[in-house]
Amino acid sequence: MFNWSLAKSKMLLPLTLGCALCLGLNGCQSTSDLGAMSTQESFWQNMQSRVKAIKSITLTGRVKVAYKHDRFTTNFLYQGQDSNNYQLRLLSGVGKELARIKVKDSKASLFSSGHLYEADNAQELFAQYMDIPLPLNEFHNLILGIAPNDMSVFNDFGILLQSQVDNYVANYRDYHTYQNVALPKEIEVLGPQLELLITTREIRDVEFNYPNN
């Protein structure tokens, strides 16, 4: 049986570690292409189509988790192509892998503390063995700022402000400008007894399905 108490104790990193949390992610360096969120209305036209044209991407950053009475912070490394093909790694401040969830062709696997678990549903798999419910079935859309359904909220510029999926609400607080697309910089995710704050620090290895002019 998976010892989540032991694994969770390794993940309960003090929020005050600051720079120490970045050591496992190349010092939290940002790519030179990153910029502040553009306020030009024309930039946001057809933004959803441009983000959906991303063929593959790598993101690094930090996630703060508050679930029931537990609170912890961990680094993450995300590599994805779409909702059915991605890998999410949770890392300690010194780069040690705490958990890895991999989705390939709609099949999910979870590796943590030397154990491998497999299932058809990433969301249910993680909740069962890690005892934390995360919106993993729509994680690719969530972290890239792709509206998953018609319940999403946009402002007059076309900036995605909020998405809803299952029992989760994602509030988009800020964006990075990367080449000709806007990608979420900070996302607040709220669910039953759950609060997440996902902060993307680095965007790299982006491939598009069309020439990026």
Sequence and secondary structure as in RCSB ss.txt:
>XXXX:A:sequence
MFNWSLAKSKMLLPLTLGCALCLGLNGCQSTSDLGAMSTQESFWQNMQSRVKAIKSITLTGRVKVAYKHDRFTTN
FLYQGQDSNNYQLRLLSGVGKELARIKVKDSKASLFSSGHLYEADNAQELFAQYMDIPLPLNEFHNLILGIAPND
MSVFNDFGILLQSQVDNYVANYRDYHTYQNVALPKEIEVLGPQLELLITTREIRDVEFNYPNN
>XXXX:A:secstr
   HHHHHHHH B GGGGGGGGGGGGGG   TTEE     GGGGTTHHHHHHTEEEEEEEEEEEEEETTEEEEEE
EEEEEEETTEEEEEEE TTS EEEEEEEETTEEEEEETTEEEEES HHHHHHHHHS    GGGHHHHHHT   ST
T EE TT  EEEEEETTEEEEEEEEEEETTEEEEEEEEEEETTEEEEEEEEEEEEEEESS   
